């Protein structure tokens, strides 16, 4: 199964400064309680030298502990562990877009900060095999497979996982592709407050996000924030790869970060029917190491891998029809998260002169077979 270019799908996460906190959310594909909207995802991939991928997945969940469950497809039996949310938060802070804006002219109606940072941040089923079982942190887990998706669905239901009729075809999709499933729950003595990010390492060479499964619970323009540690810059293999031009960014008094950046991301990605990612940061990891790091895992990943890429996507449920995969392209230029707009004409940036941004479809950023 290692031939599948695969990586794990990030669970629900709240991107700070963009997504309003406090969302009721359950990690993974299915929850025991009624499935809830997924508003954002954060995931960290590492491409390892031994032909494995490690995925760090943040889980945010509000609900009762007995109702928590997490089910996700993987290409091989993973090694499972837990991580800390602090890792995601530090990476978010270090790589988030930062805007240096021009001075406000007299036409600007109200003041805004000169600099802002925005984070685009088994009873049933005789054919079901339990390939592995164990515990990791607060979780108990099983890895299960079956050539019969109906048997697998029955097994998941009989073992406390809610699978609606709407979800059944999605289980069949990944079963037909030869994938197996990791199912996780909180151990009986653990509460919701004990939920931690999940770490999984499995055989593969290319990160992939199985976004098709997200459509059952996703919200419009759901944010997908991904970091990929490897030997060079990571780029989408089967999604478009457009850029947001500095000259199109404008000041606004209606957004948290004081710019129209997120609106530009939405408008640009919509040109590609949701199948696009924006590279917000792509640098050698020594750039991270040159900064004061408080999280030991960020320090470890930046020391072990020579390069890190941050990509940002926004997708609605009806656009989640293709699973994005990522490859390494060492020929690409580095991308800084700092946007120095201070040289832009203030009257244009702050809207006194109405020069609209130029958002255009770019066929050069569309991969073959798109």
SERO-4910 file (N, C-alpha, C, O; in steps of 0.05 Angstrom, whole numbers):
BEGIN
 pado doro    nc1    nc2    nc3   cac1   cac2   cac3    cc1    cc2    cc3    oc1    oc2    oc3
  Unk    A     16    -24      0      0      0      0     17     25      0      6     47     -2
  Unk    A     43     22      2     60     45      3     59     60    -23     68     83    -25
  Unk    A     49     48    -45     48     61    -70     29     85    -70     30    103    -87
  Unk    A     10     85    -51     -8    107    -50      6    132    -39     19    131    -18
  Unk    A      4    154    -54     15    178    -44     -5    190    -25    -25    201    -33
  Unk    A      1    188      0    -20    192     19    -10    207     44     14    204     51
  Unk    A    -27    222     55    -22    232     82    -48    237     95    -69    236     82
  Unk    A    -47    243    120    -71    243    136    -86    270    134    -74    291    129
  Unk    A   -111    268    138   -128    292    137   -128    305    164   -134    293    184
  Unk    A   -123    331    163   -122    346    188   -150    348    200   -170    350    186
  Unk    A   -151    346    226   -176    350    240   -182    379    244   -167    397    235
  Unk    A   -204    383    258   -214    410    262   -194    426    278   -184    417    298
  Unk    A   -190    451    268   -172    468    283   -181    497    280   -193    503    259
  Unk    A   -176    514    299   -183    542    297   -159    558    289   -139    558    304
  Unk    A   -160    571    266   -137    587    258   -139    614    272   -158    629    268
  Unk    A   -120    620    289   -121    644    305   -121    668    287   -108    669    266
  Unk    A   -135    689    296   -137    715    283   -155    715    259   -162    736    248
  Unk    A   -164    692    250   -183    691    228   -209    677    236   -230    688    231
  Unk    A   -207    654    248   -231    638    255   -239    645    283   -223    645    301
  Unk    A   -265    650    287   -275    656    313   -273    632    331   -282    610    323
  Unk    A   -261    633    355   -259    610    372   -285    601    383   -305    614    382
  Unk    A   -284    577    396   -308    567    409   -326    551    392   -349    546    399
  Unk    A   -317    542    368   -334    527    350   -337    499    360   -318    486    369
  Unk    A   -362    489    359   -367    461    366   -356    444    344   -365    446    321
  Unk    A   -337    426    350   -324    412    329   -315    384    339   -309    381    363
  Unk    A   -313    365    320   -303    339    327   -281    332    307   -284    338    283
  Unk    A   -260    320    317   -237    314    299   -244    291    281   -260    274    287
  Unk    A   -230    290    258   -232    267    241   -256    267    223   -267    288    217
  Unk    A   -265    244    215   -286    241    196   -313    240    208   -332    254    199
  Unk    A   -316    224    228   -343    218    239   -343    222    270   -322    216    283
  Unk    A   -365    230    280   -368    232    309   -392    216    319   -410    211    304
  Unk    A   -390    208    344   -413    193    355   -437    210    357   -460    201    352
  Unk    A   -433    235    364   -456    253    365   -461    263    336   -447    255    318
  Unk    A   -480    281    333   -487    291    306   -462    304    294   -450    321    308
  Unk    A   -455    298    269   -432    311    257   -435    341    257   -457    352    252
  Unk    A   -413    354    263   -414    384    265   -396    395    243   -379    382    232
  Unk    A   -401    421    238   -386    435    217   -357    437    223   -348    442    246
  Unk    A   -341    432    203   -312    436    204   -306    463    193   -312    468    170
  Unk    A   -295    481    209   -290    508    200   -261    513    193   -255    533    180
  Unk    A   -243    497    202   -215    501    196   -199    476    203   -208    459    218
  Unk    A   -176    474    190   -159    451    195   -130    460    197   -121    479    183
  Unk    A   -115    448    215    -86    453    217    -72    426    218    -79    408    233
  Unk    A    -52    423    201    -37    398    200     -8    403    194     -2    422    179
  Unk    A     10    387    205     39    389    199     47    362    188     42    341    200
  Unk    A     60    363    164     71    339    152    101    340    153    113    361    151
  Unk    A    114    317    158    142    314    153    147    291    134    135    270    136
  Unk    A    164    297    114    172    276     94    198    264    104    219    278    104
  Unk    A    197    240    112    220    227    126    238    212    107    229    204     85
  Unk    A    263    207    114    282    193     97    276    164     93    287    152     74
  Unk    A    260    152    110    255    123    109    229    117     94    216     96     99
  Unk    A    221    134     75    196    130     59    171    129     77    153    114     71
  Unk    A    171    145     97    147    148    113    139    178    115    156    196    110
  Unk    A    114    182    121    104    209    127     95    210    156     83    191    166
  Unk    A    101    232    169     90    236    196     71    260    194     77    280    183
  Unk    A     47    256    205     26    277    205     19    284    234     12    266    250
  Unk    A     21    309    240     12    320    265    -14    334    261    -16    353    245
  Unk    A    -35    325    274    -62    334    268    -74    347    293    -76    334    314
  Unk    A    -82    372    291    -95    385    314   -125    377    315   -138    377    294
  Unk    A   -135    371    339   -163    364    343   -175    384    362   -164    388    384
  Unk    A   -196    397    354   -212    414    372   -240    401    375   -252    394    355
  Unk    A   -249    398    399   -275    384    403   -288    396    427   -276    401    448
  Unk    A   -314    401    424   -331    410    446   -354    391    448   -370    388    429
  Unk    A   -357    378    470   -379    358    474   -372    340    497   -352    345    512
  Unk    A   -387    319    500   -382    300    522   -360    280    514   -358    273    491
  Unk    A   -345    271    534   -324    252    528   -334    226    515   -321    216    497
  Unk    A   -356    214    525   -365    189    512   -373    193    483   -372    173    468
  Unk    A   -379    217    474   -388    222    447   -364    226    428   -368    227    404
  Unk    A   -340    229    439   -317    235    421   -308    209    407   -304    189    420
  Unk    A   -304    211    381   -291    190    366   -278    202    341   -287    224    332
  Unk    A   -259    188    331   -243    199    308   -236    176    290   -224    157    298
  Unk    A   -244    178    264   -240    156    245   -228    169    220   -239    188    209
  Unk    A   -206    157    210   -193    169    187   -179    148    171   -169    128    182
  Unk    A   -178    150    144   -165    130    127   -134    134    126   -125    157    126
  Unk    A   -120    112    126    -90    113    124    -82     91    105    -96     71    101
  Unk    A    -58     93     93    -49     73     73    -36     48     86    -35     27     73
  Unk    A    -27     51    111    -14     28    124    -19     32    154    -27     53    163
  Unk    A    -13     11    169    -16     12    198      3     34    209     27     32    206
  Unk    A     -8     54    222      9     76    232     20     71    259      9     56    275
  Unk    A     42     85    265     52     87    292     38    112    304     40    134    292
  Unk    A     25    110    326      8    131    337     19    142    362     29    128    380
  Unk    A     18    169    364     27    182    389     11    208    391     -8    213    376
  Unk    A     19    225    410      5    250    414     26    273    414     50    268    419
  Unk    A     16    297    409     33    321    409     19    343    425     -1    338    438
  Unk    A     30    368    423     19    390    438      9    412    419     20    416    398
  Unk    A    -13    425    427    -24    447    411     -4    470    408     -4    484    389
  Unk    A     14    473    428     34    494    428     51    493    403     60    514    393
  Unk    A     55    469    392     71    467    367     57    481    344     70    496    329
  Unk    A     32    477    341     16    490    319     16    520    323     19    535    304
  Unk    A     13    528    348     11    557    354     37    571    348     37    593    337
  Unk    A     59    558    355     85    572    350     91    573    320    100    594    310
  Unk    A     85    551    305     89    552    276     71    573    264     79    587    245
  Unk    A     46    575    274     28    596    263     39    623    267     39    640    249
  Unk    A     49    629    291     59    656    297     84    662    280     88    685    272
  Unk    A    101    642    276    127    647    262    123    650    232    140    663    219
  Unk    A    102    639    221    100    638    192     75    653    181     71    654    157
  Unk    A     60    666    198     36    680    189     43    704    172     64    717    177
  Unk    A     27    711    152     32    735    137     33    760    154     17    764    173
  Unk    A     53    777    149     56    802    163     56    825    142     70    823    122
  Unk    A     41    846    148     38    868    129     49    894    140     40    903    161
  Unk    A     68    906    126     77    933    132     63    951    112     67    950     88
  Unk    A     46    968    123     28    984    106     38   1013    104     53   1023    121
  Unk    A     30   1027     83     38   1056     80     24   1073    101      3   1065    112
  Unk    A     35   1096    106     22   1116    123     -5   1123    113    -10   1124     89
  Unk    A    -24   1128    131    -51   1135    123    -51   1164    114    -41   1182    127
  Unk    A    -64   1169     91    -67   1196     82    -91   1209     96   -104   1196    112
  Unk    A    -95   1234     91   -117   1249    105   -144   1237     98   -163   1240    113
  Unk    A   -146   1222     75   -172   1212     68   -180   1188     84   -204   1180     85
  Unk    A   -161   1175     99   -168   1152    114   -187   1160    137   -180   1177    153
  Unk    A   -210   1147    139   -230   1156    159   -223   1149    188   -229   1165    206
  Unk    A   -210   1127    193   -202   1120    220   -175   1107    220   -167   1095    200
  Unk    A   -160   1109    242   -133   1097    243   -135   1067    246   -153   1056    258
  Unk    A   -114   1053    235   -111   1024    239    -81   1020    245    -65   1037    240
  Unk    A    -74    997    256    -46    992    263    -28    994    238    -36    987    216
  Unk    A     -3   1003    242     16   1005    221     25    977    211     33    974    188
  Unk    A     25    958    229     33    931    222     13    911    234      6    914    257
  Unk    A      5    892    218    -14    872    228     -5    845    218      5    843    196
  Unk    A    -10    825    233     -5    798    224    -31    783    223    -47    785    241
  Unk    A    -36    768    201    -60    753    198    -53    724    192    -36    718    175
  Unk    A    -67    707    205    -63    678    200    -86    668    183   -109    664    191
  Unk    A    -77    665    159    -98    655    141   -107    628    152   -118    608    143
  Unk    A    -88    646    190    -82    623    205   -105    609    218   -101    589    231
  Unk    A   -332   -113    360   -333   -124    335   -351   -148    335   -348   -172    332
  Unk    A   -371   -131    339   -390   -154    340   -398   -161    312   -399   -185    305
  Unk    A   -403   -143    295   -412   -148    268   -387   -149    250   -366   -139    257
  Unk    A   -391   -160    226   -370   -158    206   -349   -179    209   -327   -175    220
  Unk    A   -355   -203    200   -336   -225    201   -311   -220    185   -290   -231    191
  Unk    A   -313   -204    164   -290   -199    146   -274   -175    155   -254   -168    143
  Unk    A   -281   -162    177   -266   -139    188   -242   -150    203   -245   -167    221
  Unk    A   -218   -140    197   -194   -147    211   -185   -123    228   -184   -101    219
  Unk    A   -178   -129    253   -166   -109    270   -136   -113    268   -125   -133    279
  Unk    A   -122    -95    254    -94    -98    248    -76    -89    271    -54    -99    274
  Unk    A    -86    -71    287    -70    -61    310    -89    -48    330   -110    -38    323
  Unk    A    -81    -49    355    -95    -36    377    -75    -25    396    -53    -35    399
  Unk    A    -83     -4    411    -65      6    431    -75     31    443    -99     38    440
  Unk    A    -58     45    458    -65     71    470    -43     91    463    -20     84    459
  Unk    A    -51    116    463    -32    138    459    -43    162    474    -64    173    467
  Unk    A    -29    170    495    -39    192    511    -66    186    522    -70    165    535
  Unk    A    -86    203    518   -113    198    528   -130    179    511   -152    173    518
  Unk    A   -119    170    489   -135    156    469   -130    125    470   -109    116    477
  Unk    A   -151    111    463   -149     83    456   -156     81    426   -173     96    416
  Unk    A   -142     63    411   -146     62    383   -146     34    372   -134     16    384
  Unk    A   -159     31    348   -158      6    333   -153     14    304   -163     35    294
  Unk    A   -137     -2    290   -134      0    261   -149    -23    248   -142    -46    253
  Unk    A   -168    -17    231   -186    -38    220   -186    -36    190   -182    -15    178
  Unk    A   -192    -59    178   -195    -61    149   -215    -82    141   -221   -100    157
  Unk    A   -226    -80    117   -244   -101    107   -247    -97     77   -248    -74     68
  Unk    A   -247   -118     62   -253   -115     33   -282   -108     27   -289   -100      5
  Unk    A   -299   -111     47   -327   -105     45   -334    -79     60   -334    -80     85
  Unk    A   -339    -57     46   -345    -32     61   -369    -34     78   -371    -20     99
  Unk    A   -389    -50     71   -413    -53     87   -406    -66    114   -416    -58    135
  Unk    A   -388    -86    114   -379    -99    138   -364    -79    156   -367    -78    180
  Unk    A   -347    -62    143   -332    -43    158   -350    -22    170   -346    -14    193
  Unk    A   -370    -13    156   -389      6    167   -404     -6    191   -407      8    211
  Unk    A   -413    -31    188   -426    -44    211   -408    -46    235   -416    -41    258
  Unk    A   -383    -53    230   -364    -55    252   -360    -28    267   -361    -27    291
  Unk    A   -357     -7    251   -353     19    263   -378     27    279   -376     38    301
  Unk    A   -402     22    268   -426     28    283   -429     12    309   -435     22    330
  Unk    A   -423    -14    306   -426    -31    330   -405    -25    351   -409    -32    374
  Unk    A   -384    -12    343   -364     -4    362   -365     25    370   -345     37    380
  Unk    A   -388     37    365   -393     64    376   -387     87    358   -385    110    368
  Unk    A   -382     83    333   -376    105    314   -400    111    297   -412     93    285
  Unk    A   -408    136    297   -432    144    282   -425    146    252   -408    163    244
  Unk    A   -438    130    236   -435    131    207   -463    135    195   -479    117    195
  Unk    A   -468    158    184   -494    164    172   -495    153    144   -474    145    133
  Unk    A   -519    153    132   -522    144    105   -505    162     86   -494    152     66
  Unk    A   -503    187     92   -488    206     76   -458    199     76   -444    203     56
  Unk    A   -449    188     98   -420    181    100   -413    154     87   -390    150     80
  Unk    A   -433    136     84   -427    110     75   -412    109     48   -393     94     45
  Unk    A   -420    125     28   -405    124      2   -376    133      5   -359    124    -10
  Unk    A   -371    150     25   -344    159     29   -326    138     41   -302    136     34
  Unk    A   -337    121     58   -323     98     68   -316     79     45   -294     69     43
  Unk    A   -335     75     28   -331     57      5   -309     68    -14   -294     52    -25
  Unk    A   -308     94    -18   -288    106    -35   -260     98    -27   -244     89    -43
  Unk    A   -255    101     -1   -228     95      9   -223     66     13   -200     56     10
  Unk    A   -243     50     19   -240     21     20   -233     11     -8   -216     -6    -11
  Unk    A   -247     21    -29   -241     12    -56   -213     20    -65   -202      7    -82
  Unk    A   -202     40    -53   -175     49    -60   -154     34    -43   -130     40    -45
  Unk    A   -162     15    -27   -144     -2    -13   -134      9     13   -114      0     25
  Unk    A   -148     30     24   -139     42     48   -152     28     72   -172     15     70
  Unk    A   -139     32     95   -149     21    120   -157     45    138   -153     68    130
  Unk    A   -169     39    161   -180     60    178   -169     59    206   -167     38    218
  Unk    A   -161     83    216   -153     86    244   -177     98    259   -188    119    251
  Unk    A   -186     84    280   -208     93    296   -198     99    325   -185     82    337
  Unk    A   -205    122    335   -195    130    361   -217    140    379   -237    152    370
  Unk    A   -215    135    405   -233    145    425   -218    153    450   -194    146    454
  Unk    A   -231    169    466   -219    175    492   -222    150    510   -242    136    509
  Unk    A   -201    144    526   -203    122    545   -223    130    567   -228    153    572
  Unk    A   -235    110    579   -258    115    598   -252    135    619   -269    150    627
  Unk    A   -227    135    629   -220    153    651   -212    181    642   -206    199    658
  Unk    A   -212    186    615   -203    211    605   -227    229    598   -249    219    590
  Unk    A   -224    255    601   -244    275    594   -237    291    570   -215    289    559
  Unk    A   -256    308    561   -251    325    537   -227    343    541   -213    349    522
  Unk    A   -222    351    566   -199    369    571   -173    355    566   -152    368    564
  Unk    A   -173    328    563   -148    313    558   -142    310    528   -121    298    522
  Unk    A   -159    319    511   -155    316    482   -129    330    473   -125    353    480
  Unk    A   -113    316    458    -88    327    448    -86    322    418   -101    306    407
  Unk    A    -69    337    404    -64    331    376    -53    303    372    -41    292    390
  Unk    A    -59    291    349    -51    264    343    -26    265    325    -23    283    308
  Unk    A     -8    246    329     15    242    312     13    214    299     10    195    314
  Unk    A     16    213    273     16    187    259     39    185    240     44    204    225
  Unk    A     53    163    240     74    158    220     67    133    205     61    112    217
  Unk    A     68    134    179     60    111    162     75    112    136     87    132    129
  Unk    A     75     89    122     90     87     97     78    104     75     54    100     68
  Unk    A     93    122     64     85    138     42    108    157     36    127    160     52
  Unk    A    107    170     13    128    189      6    117    217     -1    132    236     -3
  Unk    A     91    219     -6     79    245    -13     56    251      6     38    234     10
  Unk    A     55    275     17     32    283     33      7    285     16      8    294     -7
  Unk    A    -15    276     27    -41    279     14    -62    285     35    -61    275     58
  Unk    A    -81    303     29   -103    309     47   -128    297     35   -137    306     14
  Unk    A   -140    276     47   -165    264     36   -189    282     41   -206    277     58
  Unk    A   -190    304     26   -209    325     30   -238    316     24   -257    328     33
  Unk    A   -241    295      7   -268    287     -1   -284    280     24   -309    284     24
  Unk    A   -272    269     44   -286    261     68   -296    285     84   -315    282    100
  Unk    A   -283    307     81   -290    331     96   -317    343     88   -330    357    103
  Unk    A   -325    338     63   -348    352     52   -373    347     68   -391    364     68
  Unk    A   -375    325     82   -400    318     97   -404    337    120   -427    340    130
  Unk    A   -383    351    129   -386    368    153   -372    395    150   -370    410    170
  Unk    A   -364    402    126   -349    426    122   -367    450    119   -390    448    111
  Unk    A   -357    474    126   -371    499    122   -361    512     97   -339    506     87
  Unk    A   -376    531     86   -366    546     63   -339    559     68   -335    570     90
  Unk    A   -322    559     48   -296    571     50   -281    563     76   -270    579     91
  Unk    A   -280    536     80   -266    526    103   -236    529     99   -225    524     78
  Unk    A   -222    539    120   -193    544    118   -178    518    122   -184    502    139
  Unk    A   -157    515    106   -139    491    108   -111    502    109   -100    512     89
  Unk    A    -98    500    132    -71    510    137    -52    487    142    -56    471    160
  Unk    A    -32    485    125    -15    461    125     15    470    124     22    487    108
  Unk    A     31    457    141     60    460    140     72    433    130     63    412    139
  Unk    A     92    435    113    106    411    103    136    415    106    148    433     95
  Unk    A    148    397    123    176    397    127    189    376    108    180    353    108
  Unk    A    209    384     93    222    365     75    248    376     65    261    392     79
  Unk    A    257    366     42    283    374     31    282    399     14    302    410      5
  Unk    A    258    409      8    254    433     -8    226    443     -6    210    433      9
  Unk    A    220    462    -23    193    474    -22    172    454    -32    176    441    -52
  Unk    A    150    452    -17    128    434    -24    108    450    -40    101    473    -33
  Unk    A     98    438    -62     78    451    -79     56    431    -84     61    406    -84
  Unk    A     31    440    -89     10    421    -96     15    409   -123     23    422   -142
  Unk    A     10    382   -124     15    367   -149     -9    368   -167     -6    368   -192
  Unk    A    -33    368   -156    -58    366   -172    -77    389   -166   -100    388   -175
  Unk    A    -67    410   -153    -83    435   -148    -67    458   -161    -43    456   -164
  Unk    A    -81    479   -167    -68    503   -177    -51    516   -155    -55    511   -131
  Unk    A    -33    533   -163    -13    545   -144    -10    575   -150     12    584   -157
  Unk    A    -32    590   -148    -30    619   -154    -17    635   -131    -12    624   -110
  Unk    A    -12    660   -136      0    678   -116    -19    702   -112    -35    709   -129
  Unk    A    -16    714    -89    -30    739    -83     -9    761    -87     11    762    -72
  Unk    A    -14    779   -106      5    800   -112      4    822    -91    -18    829    -81
  Unk    A     27    833    -84     28    855    -65     11    879    -74     -2    892    -58
  Unk    A     13    884   -100     -1    908   -110    -32    906   -109    -46    926   -113
  Unk    A    -42    882   -104    -71    879   -102    -81    881    -73   -105    883    -68
  Unk    A    -63    882    -54    -71    883    -26    -79    912    -19    -65    931    -26
  Unk    A   -101    915     -5   -112    942      2   -117    943     32   -122    922     45
  Unk    A   -117    967     42   -125    970     70   -155    970     73   -169    980     55
  Unk    A   -164    960     94   -193    959     99   -198    962    129   -181    954    145
  Unk    A   -220    973    136   -227    978    164   -247    957    175   -257    959    197
  Unk    A   -253    937    158   -274    918    165   -262    890    171   -277    872    179
  Unk    A   -236    886    169   -224    860    174   -205    863    198   -196    885    205
  Unk    A   -200    840    211   -184    840    235   -156    849    230   -144    864    246
  Unk    A   -144    841    207   -116    848    202   -113    874    187    -90    882    181
  Unk    A   -135    888    181   -133    914    168   -127    913    139   -121    934    127
  Unk    A   -129    889    126   -125    887     97   -147    870     84   -163    857     99
  Unk    A   -147    869     58   -166    852     43   -153    826     36   -163    812     18
  Unk    A   -132    818     50   -117    794     42   -135    769     41   -134    754     21
  Unk    A   -151    764     61   -167    740     61   -188    740     39   -194    720     27
  Unk    A   -199    764     33   -218    766     11   -204    760    -16   -215    747    -33
  Unk    A   -179    769    -19   -164    763    -43   -158    733    -46   -160    722    -67
  Unk    A   -152    720    -23   -148    691    -23   -174    677    -33   -172    660    -51
  Unk    A   -197    685    -23   -222    673    -31   -227    678    -61   -235    659    -75
  Unk    A   -224    702    -70   -229    709    -98   -211    693   -116   -219    684   -137
  Unk    A   -185    691   -108   -166    677   -125   -172    648   -127   -172    636   -148
  Unk    A   -176    635   -104   -181    606   -103   -207    599   -118   -209    578   -130
  Unk    A   -227    617   -116   -252    612   -130   -249    611   -160   -264    597   -173
  Unk    A   -228    624   -171   -223    622   -200   -216    593   -208   -219    586   -231
  Unk    A   -207    577   -189   -199    550   -194   -218    530   -181   -211    507   -176
  Unk    A   -243    539   -176   -264    522   -164   -255    509   -138   -261    486   -132
  Unk    A   -240    524   -122   -230    514    -97   -205    497    -98   -194    492    -77
  Unk    A   -196    490   -121   -173    472   -123   -148    488   -126   -135    489   -147
  Unk    A   -140    502   -105   -116    518   -105   -106    522    -77   -122    523    -58
  Unk    A    -80    525    -74    -67    532    -49    -48    556    -53    -35    558    -74
  Unk    A    -48    574    -34    -30    597    -34     -6    591    -16    -10    583      7
  Unk    A     18    594    -27     42    591    -10     46    617      6     51    638     -6
  Unk    A     44    615     32     48    639     49     75    641     61     84    662     71
  Unk    A     90    618     61    117    618     73    132    594     62    121    572     61
  Unk    A    156    598     52    173    576     43    202    584     46    212    601     32
  Unk    A    215    573     66    242    581     74    258    558     84    247    538     94
  Unk    A    284    560     82    301    540     96    296    542    126    290    563    136
  Unk    A    297    519    139    290    519    168    310    534    185    303    539    209
  Unk    A    333    540    175    351    556    192    340    584    198    348    597    217
  Unk    A    321    593    181    308    618    186    291    616    212    290    635    228
  Unk    A    278    593    216    264    589    241    283    587    264    278    598    286
  Unk    A    305    572    260    324    568    281    338    593    290    348    595    312
  Unk    A    338    613    272    350    639    279    332    656    298    341    676    307
  Unk    A    308    646    302    289    660    319    287    645    346    292    621    348
  Unk    A    279    660    367    276    646    393    252    627    391    229    635    386
  Unk    A    257    601    396    236    581    395    231    570    423    249    564    438
  Unk    A    205    569    430    198    559    456    188    531    456    188    517    476
  Unk    A    179    521    432    167    494    431    189    474    422    201    478    401
  Unk    A    193    453    438    215    434    431    210    419    405    229    412    392
  Unk    A    185    414    398    180    399    373    186    416    349    197    407    329
  Unk    A    179    442    350    186    460    328    216    460    324    227    459    302
  Unk    A    230    462    347    260    461    346    270    435    334    288    436    317
  Unk    A    258    413    341    266    387    331    261    385    301    279    376    286
  Unk    A    237    393    292    230    391    264    248    409    247    257    402    225
  Unk    A    253    433    257    270    452    242    299    443    241    313    450    222
  Unk    A    308    428    261    335    418    261    338    394    243    358    390    229
  Unk    A    317    377    242    318    352    227    314    356    197    326    341    181
  Unk    A    297    375    189    290    378    161    300    405    151    299    425    166
  Unk    A    311    406    127    323    431    118    304    453    108    313    475    104
  Unk    A    279    446    104    261    466     91    233    462    102    225    440    109
  Unk    A    218    484    103    190    483    112    173    501     94    182    524     87
  Unk    A    150    492     87    131    507     70    104    509     85     95    490     97
  Unk    A     92    532     83     65    536     94     47    543     70     52    562     56
  Unk    A     26    527     67      6    532     45    -21    536     58    -28    525     79
  Unk    A    -37    553     45    -64    560     55    -84    556     33    -81    566     11
  Unk    A   -106    542     40   -128    538     22   -155    545     35   -157    546     59
  Unk    A   -174    550     18   -202    556     27   -220    541      9   -220    545    -16
  Unk    A   -237    523     20   -253    506      3   -281    502     15   -284    501     39
  Unk    A   -301    501     -2   -328    496      6   -335    467      0   -321    454    -15
  Unk    A   -356    456     13   -362    427     11   -364    418    -18   -354    396    -25
  Unk    A   -378    433    -35   -383    424    -62   -357    424    -79   -356    413   -101
  Unk    A   -336    437    -69   -310    437    -83   -292    415    -74   -270    411    -86
  Unk    A   -299    400    -54   -282    379    -43   -285    353    -57   -296    333    -46
  Unk    A   -277    352    -82   -280    329    -99   -254    315   -107   -255    293   -117
  Unk    A   -232    327   -101   -205    316   -107   -187    319    -83   -186    341    -71
  Unk    A   -173    298    -76   -155    299    -53   -128    312    -62   -115    302    -80
  Unk    A   -121    335    -50    -95    348    -57    -71    332    -48    -70    321    -26
  Unk    A    -51    330    -66    -26    318    -60     -4    339    -63     -7    358    -78
  Unk    A     19    334    -50     41    353    -51     67    339    -57     72    317    -49
  Unk    A     84    353    -73    110    343    -80    131    365    -74    124    388    -69
  Unk    A    156    357    -73    178    375    -68    188    386    -95    194    370   -113
  Unk    A    192    412    -97    203    425   -120    225    444   -111    220    466   -101
  Unk    A    250    434   -113    273    450   -103    280    473   -121    298    489   -114
  Unk    A    267    476   -144    274    498   -163    259    524   -156    266    545   -168
  Unk    A    240    523   -138    225    547   -132    239    566   -113    254    557    -96
  Unk    A    234    591   -117    245    612   -100    232    612    -73    209    605    -70
  Unk    A    247    620    -53    236    622    -26    214    643    -26    212    661    -42
  Unk    A    196    639     -6    173    658     -3    173    668     26    173    652     45
  Unk    A    174    694     29    174    707     55    145    712     64    128    717     47
  Unk    A    141    710     90    114    717    100    111    747    105     90    756    112
  Unk    A    133    762    101    132    791    106    125    805     80    138    802     59
  Unk    A    103    820     80     94    836     57     99    865     63     85    878     78
  Unk    A    120    876     51    127    904     55    112    921     34    121    923     11
  Unk    A     90    933     43     73    949     25     77    979     30     62    995     20
  Unk    A     97    985     46    101   1013     54    107   1032     30    103   1056     32
  Unk    A    117   1020      8    123   1037    -15     99   1042    -33    101   1057    -52
  Unk    A     76   1029    -27     52   1033    -44     41   1061    -39     43   1072    -17
  Unk    A     30   1073    -60     18   1099    -57     -4   1098    -36    -23   1083    -39
  Unk    A     -3   1114    -15    -22   1112      7    -51   1116     -2    -69   1102      8
  Unk    A    -56   1134    -21    -83   1139    -30    -95   1115    -44   -119   1111    -43
  Unk    A    -78   1099    -57    -87   1074    -70    -92   1053    -49   -113   1040    -49
  Unk    A    -72   1049    -31    -75   1028    -11    -99   1032      6   -113   1012     12
  Unk    A   -104   1056     15   -126   1062     34   -152   1068     20   -172   1075     33
  Unk    A   -153   1066     -7   -178   1068    -21   -187   1096    -28   -210   1100    -37
  Unk    A   -171   1116    -24   -179   1143    -33   -180   1144    -63   -197   1158    -74
  Unk    A   -162   1130    -77   -163   1127   -106   -172   1099   -112   -159   1080   -105
  Unk    A   -194   1097   -124   -207   1071   -128   -195   1056   -151   -205   1056   -174
  Unk    A   -173   1042   -146   -159   1025   -166   -163    996   -156   -151    988   -137
  Unk    A   -180    982   -170   -188    955   -161   -165    935   -165   -149    938   -184
  Unk    A   -163    916   -147   -143    894   -150   -149    879   -176   -172    877   -185
  Unk    A   -128    868   -188   -130    853   -213   -129    823   -206   -107    812   -203
  Unk    A   -151    810   -205   -153    781   -199   -159    767   -225   -180    770   -236
  Unk    A   -139    752   -234   -142    739   -260   -134    709   -259   -117    701   -244
  Unk    A   -148    693   -275   -141    665   -278   -113    663   -291   -108    676   -311
  Unk    A    -96    646   -280    -69    642   -291    -66    613   -299    -62    596   -281
  Unk    A    -66    607   -324    -64    580   -334    -37    568   -327    -34    543   -326
  Unk    A    -16    584   -323     11    574   -318     13    561   -291     32    546   -286
  Unk    A     -6    566   -272     -4    554   -246    -21    530   -243    -24    519   -221
  Unk    A    -33    521   -265    -51    498   -265    -35    473   -274    -24    473   -295
  Unk    A    -34    452   -257    -19    428   -265    -33    412   -288    -57    416   -293
  Unk    A    -18    396   -301    -29    379   -322    -51    361   -310    -48    351   -288
  Unk    A    -72    357   -326    -94    341   -317   -113    354   -298   -131    341   -287
  Unk    A   -110    380   -294   -127    395   -275   -156    395   -286   -174    407   -273
***
